[in-house]
Amino acid sequence: MALPTAVRLFEMGARDGLQNESGPVIDTAIKVELINRLSETGLKHIEAASFVSPKWVPQMGDASEVMSGIDRKPGVIYSALTPNLKGLEAAIAAGVDEVAVFGAASEAFTQKNINCSIKESLERFAPVIELAKANHIRVRGYVSTVMGCPYEGEIAPAQVAAVSRELLDMGCYEISLGDTIGVGTPLKAKRMLEAVSQQVPIDKLAAHFHDTYGQALANLYAVIEEGIAVIDASVAGLGGCPYAKGASGNVATEDVLYMLNGLSIETGVDLHKLALTGHWISAQLGRSSGSKVALAMGCQGS
Ligand SMILES: CC(C)(COP(=O)([O-])OP(=O)([O-])OC[C@H]1O[C@@H](n2cnc3c(N)ncnc32)[C@H](O)[C@@H]1OP(=O)([O-])[O-])[C@@H](O)C(=O)NCCC(=O)NCCSC(=O)C[C@@](C)(O)CC(=O)[O-]
């Protein structure tokens, strides 16, 4: 299949990135400034917060304050995770544009992450999706552990396909396929996608790959060759997953953008501004950017 002419980048840094930071809870003002800076790069889709239990993920405990603190740039969609009705109600009150439910293809990961079975998770999501739709809010669905689980190991592509199909049938507009612990390789990614795309049209799928084993760009190239045109990524490669020990961040948005620019695939995102934002947030966290491209570009100014 020909490569897509355009790709939509879905920025994860403020949520998937920051949720996993150990140490003190990051100031709300820093989260707000990160999102505001990201909004100026041309990104049109920013996951800004997570309305989950603060006991489970302390870094996301100020989701409402973050949402009320940011400058909403017209044309940018600000989304948040909502695992249950309590989260959705808070997200609606905070004025999110879009929400996401998050399940997994692995029973053990689902238990560790959201404290229920896959079946129970889908039952829990049903009223969330219903209420979101009644409020004219679109719902995205995540499926984690699509290429491997930290607790169960190998995950059958058919299982990924089944959970993805359920979420689509329940009303999610898009299913994001998460290689939560970054264990995938290109052939595995293609095989997983082949199974899923028999159940969910490829234009309703997104790739959400972590870079733990340094395979994320190769895996992304493999799936865009198959028609994937939505990519989740995290500025400066921030993040990991609090319930997946050893998982490193999402692939760095700067690195994905550099690759897409090289392929003449349109994104509308300014690489220089994005790299500056990545250096800025990395400095706030007391480290260097996790993006190889940003480091190579060397633009450290604010
Ligand atoms: C789902 C629950 C809440 C179940 O957790 P639970 O303990 O089974 O829930 P519960 O209903 O028994 O409630 C326990 C306490 O949490 C409170 N609570 C309950 N819900 C909420 C809420 N929405 N907001 C705020 N507080 C909430 C509730 O009020 C209660 O408070 P208490 O009475 O003890 O004071 C919990 O397991 C949880 O919050 N998990 C979140 C885990 C998480 O955020 N993981 C990271 C995101 S997923 C991810 O990163 C992967 C992804 C998406 O990026 C894709 C990939 O890379 O693969």
The ligand as an ORCA input file, in Angstrom:
! r2SCAN-3c Opt
* xyz -5 1
  C     -10.150      2.764     37.387
  C      -9.849      2.957     38.851
  C     -10.436      4.244     39.376
  C     -10.460      1.772     39.595
  O      -9.965      1.747     40.920
  P     -10.762      1.060     42.093
  O      -9.932      1.187     43.338
  O     -11.184     -0.303     41.668
  O     -12.047      2.007     42.101
  P     -13.164      2.312     43.124
  O     -14.356      2.650     42.306
  O     -13.252      1.233     44.163
  O     -12.641      3.655     43.822
  C     -11.522      3.677     44.689
  C     -11.244      5.129     45.067
  O     -10.876      5.875     43.900
  C     -11.814      6.941     43.702
  N     -12.036      7.081     42.253
  C     -12.573      6.151     41.442
  N     -12.580      6.620     40.191
  C     -12.070      7.854     40.222
  C     -11.838      8.831     39.223
  N     -12.151      8.615     37.957
  N     -11.287      9.997     39.597
  C     -10.959     10.220     40.889
  N     -11.137      9.331     41.876
  C     -11.710      8.152     41.535
  C     -13.056      6.529     44.440
  O     -13.823      7.658     44.774
  C     -12.454      5.848     45.644
  O     -11.968      6.837     46.528
  P     -11.947      6.573     48.143
  O     -13.345      6.280     48.494
  O     -10.996      5.396     48.330
  O     -11.375      7.865     48.657
  C      -8.314      2.933     39.130
  O      -7.841      1.652     38.855
  C      -7.578      3.943     38.321
  O      -7.747      5.134     38.487
  N      -6.687      3.460     37.408
  C      -5.982      4.350     36.529
  C      -4.748      3.679     36.019
  C      -4.094      4.599     35.002
  O      -4.383      5.769     34.909
  N      -3.119      4.020     34.263
  C      -2.417      4.765     33.276
  C      -3.254      5.094     32.089
  S      -3.374      3.782     30.919
  C      -1.966      3.947     29.964
  O      -1.122      4.738     30.265
  C      -1.839      3.125     28.717
  C      -2.127      3.936     27.444
  C      -3.538      4.461     27.415
  O      -1.268      5.064     27.376
  C      -1.903      3.057     26.219
  C      -0.614      2.230     26.246
  O       0.485      2.803     26.303
  O      -0.732      1.008     26.219
*
